[in-house]
């Protein structure tokens, strides 16, 4: 059976949040839940308030547009908005001012209004007008003196496209929703766009350098195909040279660490060369001294 799609329910909720000023009292001054409708009553047949189970033969809400034919589902595809009056930003905003604003956005082909097929409304409470994107009709019945009807192409409800941005923009324009504050880092971005610190360098140049540096840092040493290698004697080139020399340096250290650099004979010779004979004789034990004397005597007499 015909039902309300989530995207139009979201629009309904948004409007009631800000235009139903006193939510605890039903009154004519603000928008009440009963005044914002999507699905037609059970006797309603044909038109955008009906889904596929309630459309009629040659229903204009189906046959006049390929967007409607391809988007026909059990979803209703229209929204009615009743009367309201709110004060905001030093002005009074009503259903009539809302409707004329909405039609102006549709006529200007605003991006967030392109899913709207038609708006049936009264700009003055006396005449009924219809803005029709397809140019088929220009008016409607007298009930639209008291409510505004908005039809959405059925393919947009079938796809579930978000329809709140247009209505949020209206609520922001009349001051009920505060505009988003620009982030401070946006100002820094603007400065970067205008000034890179060098009159001959653009932001694109800076980003290209950063990308090139990234490529150098994450690529194996000696990788071919990297553009713009660092200039000779630049810090980055010196770093790369050190990295390239690192394996050879490690090999040399490993080789030297396995060698025995102690020459005992040279040490003994050096020590003895620095001692007088009496010191050397005093350092020799008696038995060894006798053995040495005997050996020397034997050599001299040989």
Secondary structure, DSSP 8 states (H G I E B T S, - for coil): --EE-HHHHHHHHHHHHHH---TTS--SSS--GGGEE-S--TT--SSTTS-TTT--TT-HHHHT-HHHHHH-SSEE-EEEEE--EEEETTEEEEHHHHHHHHHHHHHTT-GGGTTEEEEEE-SSSS--EEEETTS------GGGGTEEEEEE-HHHHHHT---HHHHHHHHHHTTSS------HHHHHHHHHHH--SSTT--HHHHHHHHHHHHHHHHS-TT-TT-SS---TTSHHHHHHHHHHHHHHHHHHHHHHHTS----HHHHHHHHHHTS-HHHHHHHS-HHHHHHHHHHHHHHHH-
